[in-house]
Amino acid sequence: MTSWQKLRDEAAQCTRCDLYRRATQTVFGEGRTGVSIALVGEQPGDQEDKQGHPFVGPAGRILDRALVEAGIDRDDVYVTNAVKHFKWTERGKRRIHQRPNGSEIRACGFWLEAELGTVRPRLVVLLGAVAGEAMFGSRYRVGEHKGKAEQASLGSWRGLVVGTIHPSAVLRGPDSEGRDRAYAGLVADLAMAREAAAEEGDR
């Protein structure tokens, strides 16, 4: 058993915060170790919670399309979330996602640190504010870091970080023009991350 598989098995039993009580399962990261880029989202959504895989719902479809347009093969990246359990509230028959709080993000930081330390990507793309808070702390603001390649560290991992919006922000756009603008920004940030990771690999 590899160290990554051992880590995933341990995370499946996680009770570090109370989110596990209402979640269907732990949704751990997926992909190969030693990749150039890791994508870190915020938390699993309804479909991710049911299927046990990251980014398989509507936001995942947006991400897949953006990766293609940015020249990134999803098979060549590691994909995970800052928080591994789905936090939700009931609205009629639907389960609506709720933002994890600071203590929940910090509790799950144990797994993100371990993942990055095992996968060892050259560059991490932070998709949204929760992912940014997991890396930089509660003062993180997407707008201040969006589209910038910065040196960062988490646990034993050291490398470049690029911040951008979460793909779900595209879905929440107020109109088609706003959604198109948000999507174009996401693609541009991912393309810049690809170039920065390649430059880092050439050093």
N, C-alpha and C positions, 0 to 999 in steps of 0.2 A: 504493500500500500504506500502510495506517495504521500509526502507531507501535506500536499494540497487536499488529497482525498481524506486524510485523517482530519484535517481542519474542517472540511465540509461535514463529516460525520459528527464531529463534536458540536458544530454549530446547529445541527439538526435537533439537538437536545437543549438548546440555549434557554435559560430562564433568568438572564441577567436583568431584565426589566419585565413589566407585566404584559407587554404586548403579545407575548406568546399565548396568553390565555384565550384571546379571541381570534387569533390567526389560525388558518388551516394548517400551515406548515412554515418552516423556515425557508426563505427563498435565497439561496446562496448564489455566488457569482458563477459564471461559466466562461470557458475559454481555455486556451493553452497558457502554460507558464512561459516566461521569456519573451512575451510579445512586446512590440514597441509601444503600444497604446492600451491603456485601461480606461474604460468609461465608467464613471461612478454616478449613478442616479440617486434619487432621494429615498424612496421606499417602494416596496411592491404595491401594485394596484390590485383591483379585484380579480382580474384574470391571472395575474402573476401568482397571487395567493392560491388560487384554485389549481393552477397547472404546475406550480413549483419551479418556474423558470423566469428569469428577469426579462423585462421589456418584450412581452408577448401580447400585450393589449393594444389599445388604440395609440398610445404614446410610442409604443414599440414599433408600430408600423410607420409612424412619422420618422422615428430614428433610423429605421432601415433605409427609407427613401433618402434621407439626408446623407447617410453614410455613402450610399452609391454615388450621389451627386458630388460628394466631397472627395471621391476617389479612394474610399476606404472599404476594404472587404471585411464584413462583420466576422467572418471566420478568422481574421487576423488580429482581432482585438479581444481583450478580456472585458466582460460586461458584468457589473455588479451594482449594488445599492448601498448607500451609507447605513441604512436601517434594513434589517432582514425580515421583519415581520410587518404585516399589513395592519395599519391603524385606521379604523373606520368608525363611522356612525351610521345608524340606520335611517333611511329616508324612504318611507313607503316600503317597497320590496327591494329597494336598491341599497347597496353598501357604498357609501360615499367616503372617499379618503379624507383623513384628518392629518394635519401636519404633526410629525413627531416633535415632542418638546426637547428642551436641552438635555435633560437627564437621560432620556431615551436615546438621543443621538450619541451622548458620551458613553452610555452603556454598550452600545453596538460598535463604538469605535474600536473596541478590542478586536472584533472580527475584521474590520477594514484594515487595521494596522497589520494583522497577521496575513491577510490576503495579499496586500501590496508587498509585504516582506517576502512572501513566497513566490508571487508571480513576477516581481521585479520589472515592471514596465519602465521604459525610458520616460514616458510622459503619461500624465493622468488628466483626463478631461472631466471637469466637475460640472455635472448637468443639474443646475438649479441651486437654490439657496441652502437646502439641507445638506447636500453634498459639500458645498463650500464651508458650511459651519463645521462639518465633521473634520475638515482639513485645517481650517484657519481659526475656528472659534466663533463665538456668537456675534462678533462684530462684522462678519463677512457680509458683503453686499454684492449681488451679482453684477450690478451696473459698474462697480468700481474695478472689477477683475475681468469682465467680459472681453474675450478676444485678445487677452494678454498672455504671453508665455512667461511664467515666473518660476524661480527656483523655490522649492518647498520640501518639507520632510514630514513624515508621519511614522513614528516608531523607528524602525531600522531602515525604512525606505527613504531614499533621497532622489529627487529628479525634478523634471519640469511639470508645471501644472498650467492648464488653460481653463478658464471659467467660461461658461456659456449658459443659456437658458435651458430649462428642462423641456423636452419635446412636448409635454402636456401644455406648456404655455402657448404653443402654436394653436392647439385646439381651443384654448380659452380666449383667443383673439376676439375683439368686439365686432369685427366685420371681416370680409374677405381680404380687403386691403391690409388690415392689421395683421391678419394671419399670414398673408404672403410675405409681409415685411419681416415678421418674426422668424418665419421659416428660412428666408434668405439669409438672415443673420446667423441662424444655427448652422446652415451649410458653410457659410464663410468661416465661422469659428472652427468647425471641424476640419476644413481644408487647411487652415493655418496651423492647426494642431498636427496634422499629418506632415506638413513641411517642417515644422519645428522638431518633431520626433526624428525625421530623416536626417536633419542637420546634426542633431545630438548624436545620432548613430555614427556619423562620419567623423566625429572628433576623436 
